[in-house]
């Protein structure tokens, strides 16, 4: 599997479509995209800074994905 070109400090594996189950209901599955993300930093201070901001970074990613998905026509 090829490795995508990094985006600045963000390195990630080739994304792939998968099906995942909810731990509380193993009969329910959802489509998902799997791709580990790695952020390259120069030292522990930068590591601590990025880790502290991780929830905010994930919220920014979620907002961008929600915006993207609003343009997808529904099945109905």
C-alpha positions in Angstrom: 0.0 0.0 0.0 1.4 3.4 -0.9 2.2 6.1 1.6 0.6 9.5 0.8 2.8 12.6 0.6 2.8 14.3 4.0 0.9 17.5 4.4 3.4 19.6 6.3 3.9 18.0 9.7 1.0 15.7 9.2 1.8 12.2 8.0 -0.8 9.6 7.4 -1.3 6.1 6.0 -3.3 5.4 2.9 -6.9 5.8 3.9 -9.2 2.8 3.4 -12.9 2.2 3.7 -13.9 -0.2 6.5 -16.9 -1.4 8.5 -16.9 -0.9 12.2 -19.2 -2.2 14.9 -20.4 -0.3 18.0 -19.0 -1.9 21.1 -22.4 -1.7 22.9 -24.3 -3.2 20.0 -22.2 -5.7 17.9 -25.2 -6.2 15.5 -24.9 -2.5 14.4 -22.2 -1.6 11.9 -21.2 1.7 10.2 -19.0 2.7 7.3 -15.8 4.4 8.3 -12.5 5.5 6.9 -9.4 4.2 8.6 -6.0 6.0 8.4 -3.6 6.5 11.3 -2.4 10.1 11.6 1.1 11.1 12.8 2.1 14.6 13.7 5.9 15.3 13.5 7.2 17.8 16.0 10.7 18.8 17.0 10.8 18.4 20.8 8.8 17.5 23.9 7.5 21.0 24.4 5.9 20.9 20.9 4.6 17.4 21.6 2.9 18.6 24.8 1.4 21.6 23.0 -0.1 19.5 20.2 -1.4 16.9 22.7 -3.0 19.6 24.8 -4.7 21.0 21.7 -5.7 17.6 20.3 -9.5 17.9 21.2 -9.6 21.3 19.5 -7.8 19.9 16.4 -10.2 17.0 16.2 -13.2 19.4 16.5 -11.7 21.5 13.5 -11.4 18.3 11.5 -14.9 17.3 12.4 -16.2 20.7 11.4 -14.4 20.4 8.0 -15.9 16.9 7.4 -19.4 18.0 8.4 -19.1 20.9 5.9 -17.9 18.5 3.2 -20.7 16.0 3.9 -23.4 18.6 3.7 -22.8 18.7 0.0 -23.4 15.0 -0.4 -27.0 14.3 -1.6 -29.0 12.0 0.7 -30.1 8.6 -0.4 -33.8 9.5 0.0 
